[in-house]
Amino acid sequence: MGLLGFYLRRLFTIFKGEVLVLPSRIVVLIFFLSLLLLPIVTQDPYLLRILILTNIFAILAASWDLLSGFTGQMNFGHALFFGVGAYTTALLNLHAHIPSWGSIPLGALAAVLAGLIVGIPSLRLKHTYLALTTLAFPIILLGIVFAIPDVTGGEMGLSGLSRLSRSRVIDYYVTTILMLGLCTIMWKITDSNTGIIFHAIREDEVAVRTGGINTTRYKLLAFCLSGFFAGISGGLYAHFMRIAGPSTLEVSMSFQVVIWAVFGGIVTIYGPVGAVFLLVPLLEFFRFWPEVRTLMFAVVILLILLYMPQGLLPWIRDKVEKECPRCKIRNIATRNTCRICAAPLD
Amino acid sequence: MKKTRILLSVVLAAFLVMTIGVPAYGAKTIKIGVIGPMNFMQGKGHWNGAVMAAEEINAQGGIQVGSKKMKIELIKADSNEFLSITDATNAMERAITYDKVDFLVGGFRTEAVLAMQDIAMDYKKIFIGCGAAHPTLCIRVARDYKRYKYFFRGTPFNSMFLVKTCFAHLGFVGKELKTQLNIPKLKVAIVGEKQVWVEPMIGVAKTTIPKLGMELVGVWRPSQTATDVTAELSAVQRSGAHIVFTIFSSSVGITFARQAGELKVPAVMVGINVEAQKDGFWKATQGMGNYAMTMNTYARGVEVNELTKPFIEKYIKLFGEVPTYTADTYSAIAITLKKAIEKAGTLDADKLIPVMETMEVMVPSGRVKYIKDAKGRKLHDLAWGPGYLTSLGVQWQDGELKAVWPNGWQGVTYKGVVPYKIAPWIVEKYKK
């Protein structure tokens, strides 16, 4: 009992010193708790549906940031990973009768393979050329989908997949826990040594190579990791929607991911997640004004991109927090001195 | 300051109640969700047809449900399905759980309708599909009746019948050419846009055309958004084709018809050209689309039955254009659902289904009857052929879209159908 008390006190001390001192971390804590506790307050199927899809797209948006934001490998065909994940999951479920807990990871592995297939020819390409090359891959796959309709279902896709789970609440918890877990993993990856190398590749690849680091291997790793997470979101989408069709590979899907990430703020992981949690429900909210729904949505995105070019979430974060010029630790904006080194904050 | 805060709180609370709170609709109406891509022509057709049906029913005091009359309340659900399947399914779930609709009509893109169908079935809501033609939607009913019995096809008849209709048109036009121009062996060129739905039609056409006693001289596949098809037209002309079997759903239908008219290509056009079904076709082709023929559901002046003309004229009066087939939400609501509800005396879906399955109703485009498959399983698919739905063949004749078929086909004769016209330059070239 005493030991438990000791650990609880220690946990509270960590919380007090690391989480409760910064508004951004408090927001993340509230975000985690609200998502996990929401079904206690309401089990409205429509609301849960929106949040389930939001969770799925949040994983997808964060996976784009992991690749394009952190390594600078501008991927304009991210729908490829999503579509490969969705189609593989659907095929395994329909033909091999593998349930969702098996078909989704296998779909993600197929997306890893797709990551390798895209990554290898893209290694020597940069900027516009890379963006255009990656854009071509989902279009090529879409061509293959239409070429073998007996396997892929052609224009109407593969339908009749088994449900993700038996109830909407379980679907919600599966996607929420996966989203929170996978996005935390992605965030930890970017915070690790591997993440630092990803950063460095984006900033100056030649300098990284002269430092003796095999950038090819790291760039392929980024493609595979991004493909894995996007593949999981594709598999979740297929089982939740019970359909995997050409829409998962469309160019609009690839651009949507880029919009989410840029809107929320790239090179953050939390930015794209936050953006999806704002934009997907917002688009639904605008259904109250059906005639101008898409127009209003476009205006919101344009305004944010115009006035907050770094993205919405980094902009808000910079308003409520300051970085210490000496030790680089973040502090709440109301402080005059750094909470760690007591250096004056401007 | 305090007053401002109170005022702000009241405004915010009112806003929340208005937008997030319970829907402020009365419980004494029959709520019908109209789901479709509302920013596109197809969705506008869905909505216009439903509005016309609701106005008509409400003007009569509503639908008789048992001992009371209930008015219709329409709920517009923008599926945005051309751009996002996710959006379509969200719209469906919202209409059912938030707006609490009793019935649903609409849907267009097959991939989206399949996903939306599953949601409607989860909630056991009758969903009358008014747009997608794929047979799978109804095959699902036969395979898993218990789950999918709430789905019925409203319009169009399934794509297998669409193909049969096209070949009936081809046979009809071939006969006209033979009779009027005395051509012994007709040559046919297939021109289909580069889209996946065209593939099976070309496959069937390759085997069917020789069976009709005609010679296939080639297949051309321009892009669906091509702005210049002179190369294809020159090739068609060189092939000596008398008939061009068109399979177009996109803007290339305008380009092809316009340039064929400009070049006076000596071949008649028949088949599917969705652009030629619209009122704007004449202007878009600058009159060069004269004599183009396509399959269509409605044409001004033609009477498939006594309901057709009043429906078309009223629709034109209300919306300023000839109805497209998605406007058959009108028939789904004002005729099929109304009659079923009045007969069953209830809104209970499980009690309405047996009534809908067995009833035969006359609608402006023909007669609706739900058929069974070869194994005798209930399909909830539409009957096609003489006495039921046939659609029409329509031809542009000097600025007007006229019905030219199917008079005489398997004994079917419709009032208002005019003779088929062959372009003068074709008559000049072939008449001996």
Chai-1 contact restraints between the chains, C-beta under 6 A:
chainA,res_idxA,chainB,res_idxB,connection_type,confidence,min_distance_angstrom,max_distance_angstrom,comment,restraint_id
A,P45,B,T97,contact,1.0,0.0,6.0,A-B,restraint_1
A,Y46,B,E93,contact,1.0,0.0,6.0,A-B,restraint_2
A,Y46,B,R94,contact,1.0,0.0,6.0,A-B,restraint_3
A,Y46,B,T97,contact,1.0,0.0,6.0,A-B,restraint_4
A,Y46,B,Y98,contact,1.0,0.0,6.0,A-B,restraint_5
A,R49,B,E93,contact,1.0,0.0,6.0,A-B,restraint_6
A,L53,B,T86,contact,1.0,0.0,6.0,A-B,restraint_7
A,F146,B,V196,contact,1.0,0.0,6.0,A-B,restraint_8
A,G154,B,V196,contact,1.0,0.0,6.0,A-B,restraint_9
A,E155,B,V196,contact,1.0,0.0,6.0,A-B,restraint_10
A,E155,B,W197,contact,1.0,0.0,6.0,A-B,restraint_11
A,M156,B,T110,contact,1.0,0.0,6.0,A-B,restraint_12
A,M156,B,E111,contact,1.0,0.0,6.0,A-B,restraint_13
A,M156,B,H134,contact,1.0,0.0,6.0,A-B,restraint_14
A,G157,B,E111,contact,1.0,0.0,6.0,A-B,restraint_15
A,S159,B,L114,contact,1.0,0.0,6.0,A-B,restraint_16
A,M241,B,A115,contact,1.0,0.0,6.0,A-B,restraint_17
A,R242,B,D118,contact,1.0,0.0,6.0,A-B,restraint_18
A,I243,B,L114,contact,1.0,0.0,6.0,A-B,restraint_19
A,I243,B,A115,contact,1.0,0.0,6.0,A-B,restraint_20
A,G245,B,E111,contact,1.0,0.0,6.0,A-B,restraint_21
A,S247,B,I85,contact,1.0,0.0,6.0,A-B,restraint_22
A,F288,B,T19,contact,1.0,0.0,6.0,A-B,restraint_23
A,P290,B,K76,contact,1.0,0.0,6.0,A-B,restraint_24
A,P290,B,D78,contact,1.0,0.0,6.0,A-B,restraint_25
